[in-house]
Amino acid sequence: MSRARMLGRSWWKGMGLLAVLCSMAAVAVGQVPGGGTRPVSRPAAGGTGNAQPSRPAVQPRAPAWVPLPPKHAQFLDQVLRYWQQRTAQIERFRCRFKRWDFDTTFGPGPNKARAYSEGEIQYAAPDKGLLRAEVHKVFVRDQEHPAGHYVDKPEQADHWICDGKSVFKFDYAQKQLVEQILPPEYHGRGITRGPLPFLFGADAEDIKRRYWVRVITPPEKTKGEDREYWLEAIPKLQEDAADYRAIHIRIDGKTFLPYQIDLFGRVPGKRTVYVFEKREVNFSVLAEKLNLFHRQFYQPKLPSGWKKVVYGAEQAQRAPR
């Protein structure tokens, strides 16, 4: 795999969550038609660009529940079309997030996270995004804590920004600001090309082309004021299946915003859980505050004492004008 492609994939892995979240945030502008209840590589830390060992190609297989029953498929199509229609209406989105990383093989246990983080996610149409973890803790065992405890590791916290033309990663461990310049064909819609096409401008047909999708809402969550909509997506393409074997999305039936997303890794036992709080869509802001909101997506400031590393500049210069 080429370095450019690997770096591109690393960006998508870092921002894939942002893609899922903001696509469904757009749904909050309205409600599902009809109502009722229905079934419903990261850039190298040192900036050297050394290639990572390639993984064996994953051959996606259709899950046993394919094809869906006609009524189930009809409802799913309705939801996907709705996402497509509503996505274009989102202008601004923000929320707080909490994240747990589980690893039953190398982690502390099946129900105890290997790492925990929390922070903020922001999006500005059409192609600007920010994901910043303000707290990051890792589970460790030592002589003083043989049973294990969580230790602050701020140098491992995720911090990504996309301004539509470049992706920036803050590498706190190496004190580097890593910029990946996106190819010209990605400008204006780069985030939509991520591994999770539930996003800004992605259409229903593209989602179905890349994923087998079904509704998995538990019966007790399909009725009353507290009803929810749960979806499962299984990758159809090798490039997507290399990162995830399944994605579960839980949507609040009142606001139709996702409140939890589970990402199941290729290795059994690996799972990442995101919970979203204080979700806001197209919030009102004064003119001066709006400028500040948008300004953070452009050319992030290089922290004092840091080094900037840029990838993709040569390809950008060769691109046709």
Secondary structure as the mmCIF struct_conf table of DSSP 4:
data_model
#
loop_
_struct_conf.conf_type_id
_struct_conf.id
_struct_conf.beg_label_comp_id
_struct_conf.beg_label_asym_id
_struct_conf.beg_label_seq_id
_struct_conf.end_label_comp_id
_struct_conf.end_label_asym_id
_struct_conf.end_label_seq_id
HELX_RH_AL_P HELX_RH_AL_P1 ARG A 3 ALA A 25
HELX_RH_3T_P HELX_RH_3T_P1 ALA A 26 VAL A 29
BEND BEND1 GLY A 30 GLY A 30
TURN_TY1_P TURN_TY1_P1 PRO A 33 GLY A 34
BEND BEND2 GLY A 36 GLY A 36
TURN_TY1_P TURN_TY1_P2 ALA A 45 GLY A 46
BEND BEND3 GLY A 47 GLY A 47
HELX_LH_PP_P HELX_LH_PP_P1 ASN A 50 VAL A 58
TURN_TY1_P TURN_TY1_P3 ALA A 64 TRP A 65
HELX_LH_PP_P HELX_LH_PP_P2 VAL A 66 VAL A 66
BEND BEND4 PRO A 67 PRO A 67
HELX_LH_PP_P HELX_LH_PP_P3 LEU A 68 PRO A 69
HELX_RH_AL_P HELX_RH_AL_P2 PRO A 70 THR A 87
TURN_TY1_P TURN_TY1_P4 ALA A 88 GLN A 89
STRN STRN1 ARG A 92 ASP A 103
TURN_TY1_P TURN_TY1_P5 THR A 104 PHE A 106
BEND BEND5 GLY A 107 PRO A 108
STRN STRN2 GLY A 109 GLY A 109
TURN_TY1_P TURN_TY1_P6 PRO A 110 ASN A 111
STRN STRN3 LYS A 112 LYS A 112
BEND BEND6 ARG A 114 ARG A 114
STRN STRN4 ALA A 115 ALA A 124
TURN_TY1_P TURN_TY1_P7 ALA A 125 ASP A 127
STRN STRN5 LYS A 128 VAL A 140
BEND BEND7 GLN A 143 GLU A 144
TURN_TY1_P TURN_TY1_P8 PRO A 146 ALA A 147
STRN STRN6 HIS A 149 ASP A 152
HELX_RH_3T_P HELX_RH_3T_P2 PRO A 154 GLN A 156
STRN STRN7 HIS A 159 CYS A 162
BEND BEND8 GLY A 164 LYS A 165
STRN STRN8 SER A 166 ASP A 171
TURN_TY1_P TURN_TY1_P9 TYR A 172 LYS A 175
STRN STRN9 GLN A 176 ILE A 181
HELX_LH_PP_P HELX_LH_PP_P4 LEU A 182 PRO A 183
HELX_RH_3T_P HELX_RH_3T_P3 PRO A 184 TYR A 186
TURN_TY1_P TURN_TY1_P10 HIS A 187 ARG A 189
HELX_RH_3T_P HELX_RH_3T_P4 GLY A 190 ARG A 193
BEND BEND9 GLY A 194 PRO A 195
BEND BEND10 LEU A 199 LEU A 199
TURN_TY1_P TURN_TY1_P11 PHE A 200 GLY A 201
HELX_RH_AL_P HELX_RH_AL_P3 ALA A 204 ARG A 210
STRN STRN10 TYR A 211 VAL A 215
HELX_RH_3T_P HELX_RH_3T_P5 PRO A 219 LYS A 221
BEND BEND11 THR A 222 GLY A 224
TURN_TY1_P TURN_TY1_P12 GLU A 225 ASP A 226
STRN STRN11 GLU A 228 PRO A 235
BEND BEND12 LEU A 237 LEU A 237
HELX_RH_AL_P HELX_RH_AL_P4 GLN A 238 ALA A 241
TURN_TY1_P TURN_TY1_P13 ALA A 242 ASP A 243
STRN STRN12 TYR A 244 ASP A 252
TURN_TY1_P TURN_TY1_P14 GLY A 253 THR A 255
STRN STRN13 PRO A 258 GLY A 265
BEND BEND13 ARG A 266 VAL A 267
TURN_TY1_P TURN_TY1_P15 PRO A 268 GLY A 269
STRN STRN14 LYS A 270 VAL A 281
BEND BEND14 ASN A 282 ASN A 282
HELX_RH_AL_P HELX_RH_AL_P5 ALA A 287 ARG A 295
TURN_TY1_P TURN_TY1_P16 GLN A 296 PHE A 297
BEND BEND15 TYR A 298 GLN A 299
HELX_LH_PP_P HELX_LH_PP_P5 PRO A 300 PRO A 303
TURN_TY1_P TURN_TY1_P17 SER A 304 GLY A 305
STRN STRN15 LYS A 307 TYR A 311
BEND BEND16 GLY A 312 GLY A 312
HELX_RH_AL_P HELX_RH_AL_P6 ALA A 313 ARG A 318
BEND BEND17 ALA A 319 ALA A 319
#
